[in-house]
């Protein structure tokens, strides 16, 4: 596999689940959280050489985010009770920082990867 193909695979893996906890002010998990559930996430790249779009599934439980299904991306983070999203994902040494908001099971925001030099937006919808 070529270096370019490996880089694209790493980018797809990283951005594909773009949702490792990134603690921030006001971001603490609570025992119950109205944003809990399984979400389908659509990710779009606006800048950089990452693939144009991805779809992934995440799980939110007690405000903590993790990847759903079989994946090789270290994914976790927090959605606070008011719906503010602050996450970081890591895969193959690459990082993506995610911010945004979730309200009544629908979320959106932006992401950026300083290691892959890509950025874009995301939209999520709760399935359950």
C-alpha positions in Angstrom: 0.0 0.0 0.0 1.4 3.4 -0.9 2.1 6.2 1.6 -0.7 8.3 0.1 -3.2 5.4 0.4 -2.1 4.8 4.0 -2.6 8.5 4.7 -6.1 8.5 3.2 -7.0 5.3 5.1 -5.9 7.0 8.4 -7.8 10.1 7.5 -10.9 8.1 6.7 -10.6 6.2 10.0 -10.1 9.3 12.0 -12.6 11.6 10.4 -15.1 8.7 9.8 -15.7 8.5 13.5 -15.0 12.1 14.3 -16.8 12.2 17.6 -10.2 10.5 23.7 -11.8 12.8 26.0 -10.9 16.5 25.7 -11.7 18.0 29.0 -12.8 21.6 28.8 -14.4 24.2 31.1 -18.0 23.3 31.8 -17.6 19.8 30.4 -18.3 17.2 33.0 -20.3 14.1 32.5 -23.5 13.7 34.5 -25.1 10.5 35.6 -28.1 11.2 33.3 -28.1 13.2 30.2 -31.0 14.1 27.8 -28.7 13.6 24.9 -27.9 10.0 25.5 -28.5 7.5 22.7 -27.1 6.1 19.5 -26.4 8.7 16.7 -25.8 8.5 13.0 -23.1 11.1 12.2 -22.5 12.6 8.7 -19.1 14.2 8.3 -18.1 16.5 5.5 -14.6 17.8 4.6 -14.5 21.4 3.5 -10.7 22.0 3.5 -7.7 19.7 3.0 -7.0 16.3 1.4 -9.3 14.1 3.5 -12.1 12.2 1.7 -15.1 14.4 1.0 -17.7 12.7 3.3 -18.1 10.0 5.8 -20.8 8.4 7.9 -20.4 6.9 11.4 -22.2 5.8 14.4 -21.5 6.9 18.0 -23.0 6.1 21.4 -23.7 8.7 24.1 -24.2 7.4 27.6 -24.2 9.7 30.7 -22.9 12.5 28.4 -19.8 10.5 27.5 -19.2 9.7 23.8 -17.7 6.5 22.4 -17.5 4.8 19.0 -20.2 2.3 18.3 -19.3 -0.9 16.5 -15.9 -2.3 15.6 -13.4 0.5 15.0 -9.7 1.2 15.5 -10.2 4.8 16.5 -9.8 5.9 20.1 -13.0 7.9 20.3 -14.5 9.5 23.4 -15.5 12.9 24.7 -18.4 14.7 26.3 -21.7 16.4 25.6 -22.6 18.5 28.6 -26.2 18.7 29.8 -26.9 21.9 27.8 -25.8 20.1 24.6 -22.4 21.6 24.0 -20.1 19.1 22.3 -16.3 18.9 22.9 -14.5 15.8 21.7 -11.2 14.6 20.3 -10.5 11.5 18.3 -7.1 9.8 17.8 -6.0 7.2 15.2 -2.6 6.3 13.9 -1.1 9.4 15.5 -3.6 11.7 14.0 -6.0 13.9 16.0 -9.4 15.5 15.2 -11.0 18.1 17.5 -14.7 18.4 17.4 -17.0 21.1 18.7 -20.7 21.8 18.3 -24.1 21.5 19.9 -26.8 18.8 20.3 -30.4 19.8 20.9 -33.3 17.3 21.1 -31.4 14.5 19.4 -30.0 16.6 16.5 -26.5 18.0 16.5 -24.1 19.9 14.3 -20.8 21.7 14.4 -17.3 21.7 13.1 -14.1 19.6 13.2 -10.5 20.2 12.5 -7.5 17.9 12.3 -4.2 19.8 12.8 -2.3 16.6 12.0 -4.1 15.8 8.7 -4.6 19.5 7.9 -8.3 19.0 7.1 -11.4 20.5 8.5 -15.2 20.5 7.9 -18.6 20.1 9.5 -20.7 17.4 11.0 -24.4 16.7 11.5 -25.8 14.0 13.8 -29.2 12.5 14.4 -30.2 10.3 17.3 -31.6 6.9 16.3 -32.5 5.6 19.7 
